[in-house]
Amino acid sequence: MAARFLLWCGISVRLCAAAAGDLAYVRCGSTAGDFAVEVHPEWSPLGAERYLRLVDDGFFDGSGLFRVVKGFLAQFGLPAAPGPKWAKYPRITDDPKPGISFRRGMVSFAGSGKDSRTTQVFISYKNSRSLGNSPWETPVGLVVQGMGNVDRWYSGYGDLKSLQRAKGKDAGVDPGEVKKRGNAYLEESFPLLSFLGNCSRVPRDTVVFDAVALVADGALLQHSRRADEDVGVHPKSNSTLYSPYIMLCTVVVSLWVLVKNRGKSRKVF
């Protein structure tokens, strides 16, 4: 019963957010199957804008999932073919923190220091307290469909070469070589690696939401709204609409549960 209650609240929040017009949806193919991302500009305005630009430009299409660490994250965003694409995407300023913790399926830019976000993106494999502490780690969205396919990306090559070398291992992808040679390097040296297909924006009604994502996203939207009020981040966000909608949902569903339980009690006696 509790799970059904949370699911209905998640659906209600999703309908409200869609009506507010804040959200965008991106579907990507991959060698393990499709997945869809719900993009939240209110969490990370500059990051969301850059992510959607990369999608619209076809930057991610065919690129390798060059860093897949089981139980941690999957990273992509180096072009399939090296070339002048890089010059179009200078570093962007870090966004203010939205006050939400990293959950399974969250999408964020990777970085290497203050204001260092460019094109590399990662997806979190689990709820994490270690992610989100760096200034560039601000979520831009959440995988709401096909997270099971993301789980199936090949992780046998482990972390990046530089990080494994620090542990005395000679393994892993070298991002520098990917920048120089693109997929030719990956296909030659890492034949089991997973790859993205094409990524594009899609209408909301083409996305079949995972139930877990609906519940998690509803909670995140509420948490984000409260954080905005506390720290003054994105004060004009339409997320202010979510609170009364959730309250209404809670009242309606609670009454429904009460009526259902009373009906069952009468049958027992």
C-alpha positions as CSV (number, residue, x, y, z in Angstrom):
1,M,0.0,0.0,0.0
2,A,2.8,2.4,0.9
3,A,4.5,1.7,-2.5
4,R,1.2,2.5,-4.3
5,F,0.9,5.7,-2.4
6,L,4.4,6.8,-3.3
7,L,3.8,5.9,-7.0
8,W,0.7,8.0,-7.2
9,C,2.5,10.9,-5.6
10,G,5.3,10.5,-8.1
11,I,2.8,10.5,-11.0
12,S,1.1,13.6,-9.7
13,V,4.3,15.5,-9.4
14,R,5.3,14.5,-12.9
15,L,2.0,15.7,-14.4
16,C,2.3,19.0,-12.6
17,A,5.9,19.5,-13.7
18,A,5.0,18.7,-17.3
19,A,2.2,21.2,-17.2
20,A,4.6,23.8,-15.9
21,G,6.7,23.3,-19.0
22,D,10.1,23.2,-17.2
23,L,11.1,19.7,-18.3
24,A,12.7,18.2,-21.4
25,Y,13.2,14.6,-22.4
26,V,16.1,12.9,-24.2
27,R,16.2,9.4,-25.5
28,C,19.5,7.7,-26.3
29,G,20.1,4.4,-27.9
30,S,23.0,2.2,-26.7
31,T,24.4,-1.2,-27.5
32,A,22.5,-2.5,-24.4
33,G,19.2,-0.8,-25.3
34,D,17.6,2.6,-25.0
35,F,17.3,4.9,-22.0
36,A,15.5,8.2,-21.4
37,V,16.6,11.2,-19.4
38,E,14.3,13.8,-17.9
39,V,16.2,17.1,-17.9
40,H,15.7,19.6,-15.1
41,P,16.8,23.1,-15.8
42,E,15.8,24.2,-12.3
43,W,18.5,22.0,-10.8
44,S,21.3,23.2,-13.1
45,P,20.4,25.9,-15.6
46,L,23.7,26.2,-17.3
47,G,24.4,22.5,-17.2
48,A,21.0,21.6,-18.6
49,E,21.4,24.1,-21.4
50,R,24.8,22.7,-22.3
51,Y,23.5,19.1,-22.1
52,L,20.6,19.8,-24.4
53,R,22.8,21.6,-26.8
54,L,25.1,18.6,-27.0
55,V,22.1,16.4,-27.7
56,D,20.8,18.7,-30.4
57,D,24.2,18.9,-32.1
58,G,24.5,15.1,-32.1
59,F,27.7,15.3,-30.1
60,F,27.0,12.1,-28.1
61,D,25.9,10.0,-31.1
62,G,28.0,6.9,-31.4
63,S,30.4,7.8,-28.7
64,G,32.0,5.3,-26.3
65,L,31.0,4.6,-22.7
66,F,34.7,4.9,-21.8
67,R,34.4,4.8,-18.0
68,V,32.0,2.3,-16.5
69,V,32.6,1.5,-12.9
70,K,30.1,-1.0,-11.5
71,G,28.2,0.3,-8.5
72,F,29.6,3.8,-9.0
73,L,29.0,5.6,-12.3
74,A,29.1,5.5,-16.1
75,Q,30.8,8.3,-18.0
76,F,30.7,9.4,-21.6
77,G,31.0,12.6,-23.7
78,L,34.2,12.3,-25.7
79,P,33.4,12.5,-29.5
80,A,33.3,9.4,-31.7
81,A,35.6,11.1,-34.2
82,P,38.1,13.8,-33.2
83,G,37.8,17.1,-34.9
84,P,36.7,20.8,-34.6
85,K,33.7,19.9,-32.5
86,W,35.7,20.7,-29.4
87,A,36.1,24.4,-30.1
88,K,32.3,24.9,-30.0
89,Y,32.0,23.9,-26.3
90,P,34.1,26.1,-24.0
91,R,34.0,25.6,-20.3
92,I,30.9,26.8,-18.5
93,T,30.4,28.3,-15.0
94,D,29.4,26.0,-12.2
95,D,25.8,26.2,-11.2
96,P,24.7,26.8,-7.6
97,K,23.9,23.6,-5.7
98,P,20.2,22.8,-5.8
99,G,20.3,21.1,-2.3
100,I,19.5,17.6,-3.4
101,S,21.6,14.4,-2.9
102,F,22.7,12.2,-5.7
103,R,20.4,9.3,-6.4
104,R,20.6,6.3,-8.7
105,G,20.2,7.4,-12.3
106,M,21.2,11.0,-11.8
107,V,22.9,12.7,-14.8
108,S,25.7,15.2,-14.2
109,F,28.7,16.7,-15.9
110,A,32.1,15.5,-15.0
111,G,34.9,18.1,-14.4
112,S,38.4,18.7,-13.2
113,G,38.1,21.9,-11.2
114,K,36.1,25.1,-10.7
115,D,34.1,26.0,-13.8
116,S,35.5,23.1,-15.8
117,R,32.4,21.5,-17.4
118,T,32.5,21.0,-21.1
119,T,31.1,17.8,-22.7
120,Q,31.8,14.8,-20.4
121,V,28.7,13.5,-18.5
122,F,28.2,10.7,-16.1
123,I,25.2,8.7,-14.7
124,S,25.2,7.6,-11.1
125,Y,24.6,3.8,-10.5
126,K,23.5,4.2,-6.9
127,N,22.5,6.7,-4.3
128,S,25.7,8.4,-3.3
129,R,27.0,10.8,-0.7
130,S,30.4,11.0,-2.3
131,L,29.0,12.5,-5.6
132,G,27.8,16.1,-5.6
133,N,30.5,17.4,-3.3
134,S,32.7,18.9,-6.2
135,P,31.5,22.2,-7.6
136,W,30.9,20.8,-11.1
137,E,28.8,17.9,-9.8
138,T,25.3,19.4,-10.1
139,P,22.6,17.1,-11.6
140,V,21.1,18.1,-14.8
141,G,18.5,15.3,-14.9
142,L,17.5,11.8,-14.1
143,V,17.2,8.5,-16.0
144,V,13.5,7.8,-15.9
145,Q,13.3,4.9,-18.4
146,G,15.7,2.1,-19.2
147,M,18.0,2.3,-16.2
148,G,18.2,-1.5,-16.5
149,N,19.9,-1.0,-19.8
150,V,22.4,1.4,-18.3
151,D,23.2,-1.3,-15.8
152,R,24.1,-3.6,-18.6
153,W,26.9,-1.4,-20.0
154,Y,30.2,-3.3,-20.0
155,S,32.2,-2.6,-16.9
156,G,35.0,-5.1,-17.3
157,Y,37.7,-2.5,-18.2
158,G,37.2,-0.6,-14.9
159,D,38.1,2.9,-14.1
160,L,40.2,5.4,-16.1
161,K,43.8,4.4,-16.9
162,S,45.3,7.2,-14.7
163,L,43.2,6.2,-11.7
164,Q,44.1,2.5,-12.1
165,R,47.8,3.3,-12.6
166,A,47.7,5.1,-9.2
167,K,46.8,1.7,-7.8
168,G,49.6,-0.1,-9.6
169,K,47.4,-1.5,-12.4
170,D,48.0,-1.1,-16.2
171,A,44.4,-1.1,-17.4
172,G,41.6,1.2,-18.3
173,V,40.8,3.7,-21.0
174,D,43.0,6.8,-21.6
175,P,40.7,9.8,-22.3
176,G,43.7,11.6,-24.0
177,E,43.8,8.8,-26.6
178,V,40.1,9.0,-27.1
179,K,40.4,12.7,-27.8
180,K,43.2,12.0,-30.3
181,R,41.8,9.0,-32.1
182,G,38.1,8.7,-31.2
183,N,36.3,5.4,-31.5
184,A,39.2,3.9,-33.5
185,Y,41.2,3.7,-30.3
186,L,38.3,2.3,-28.3
187,E,37.3,-0.4,-30.8
188,E,40.9,-1.5,-31.3
189,S,41.9,-1.7,-27.6
190,F,38.6,-2.3,-25.8
191,P,36.5,-4.5,-28.1
192,L,33.8,-5.3,-25.5
193,L,33.2,-1.6,-24.7
194,S,29.6,-0.4,-24.9
195,F,28.6,2.6,-27.1
196,L,25.8,5.1,-27.4
197,G,23.6,5.2,-30.4
198,N,21.8,8.4,-31.4
199,C,20.5,10.8,-28.8
200,S,17.6,13.2,-29.4
201,R,14.9,15.1,-27.7
202,V,11.5,13.3,-27.6
203,P,8.0,14.3,-26.5
204,R,7.1,13.4,-22.9
205,D,4.2,11.1,-24.0
206,T,6.8,8.8,-25.7
207,V,8.6,8.0,-22.5
208,V,7.4,5.0,-20.4
209,F,8.5,5.9,-16.9
210,D,10.0,3.4,-14.6
211,A,8.0,3.2,-11.4
212,V,11.0,3.6,-9.2
213,A,12.1,6.7,-11.2
214,L,8.6,8.3,-10.7
215,V,8.8,7.9,-6.9
216,A,12.4,9.1,-6.7
217,D,11.9,12.1,-8.9
218,G,8.8,13.2,-7.0
219,A,10.8,13.2,-3.8
220,L,13.7,15.1,-5.5
221,L,11.4,17.8,-6.8
222,Q,10.0,18.4,-3.4
223,H,13.4,18.4,-1.8
224,S,14.6,20.8,-4.5
225,R,11.7,23.2,-3.9
226,R,12.5,23.4,-0.2
227,A,16.2,24.0,-0.9
228,D,15.3,26.8,-3.3
229,E,13.3,28.5,-0.5
230,D,16.1,28.0,2.1
231,V,19.0,29.3,0.0
232,G,17.3,31.5,-2.6
233,V,18.4,29.5,-5.6
234,H,16.3,29.8,-8.7
235,P,13.5,31.7,-6.9
236,K,11.4,31.9,-10.0
237,S,11.4,28.2,-10.7
238,N,8.0,26.6,-11.4
239,S,8.9,24.0,-8.8
240,T,6.9,26.2,-6.4
241,L,3.8,24.6,-7.9
242,Y,4.8,21.2,-6.7
243,S,4.1,21.6,-3.0
244,P,0.3,22.2,-3.1
245,Y,0.0,19.5,-5.7
246,I,1.8,17.0,-3.5
247,M,-0.4,18.0,-0.6
248,L,-3.5,17.5,-2.6
249,C,-2.2,14.1,-3.7
250,T,-1.5,13.1,-0.2
251,V,-4.9,14.0,1.1
252,V,-6.8,12.3,-1.8
253,V,-4.8,9.1,-1.7
254,S,-4.9,9.0,2.1
255,L,-8.7,9.2,2.0
256,W,-8.8,6.5,-0.6
257,V,-6.5,4.2,1.5
258,L,-8.7,4.9,4.5
259,V,-11.9,4.0,2.7
260,K,-10.4,0.9,1.2
261,N,-9.1,-0.3,4.6
262,R,-12.5,0.4,6.3
263,G,-14.2,-1.6,3.6
264,K,-11.9,-4.6,4.3
265,S,-12.5,-4.3,8.0
266,R,-16.3,-4.6,7.6
267,K,-15.8,-7.7,5.5
268,V,-13.7,-9.3,8.3
269,F,-16.3,-8.7,11.0
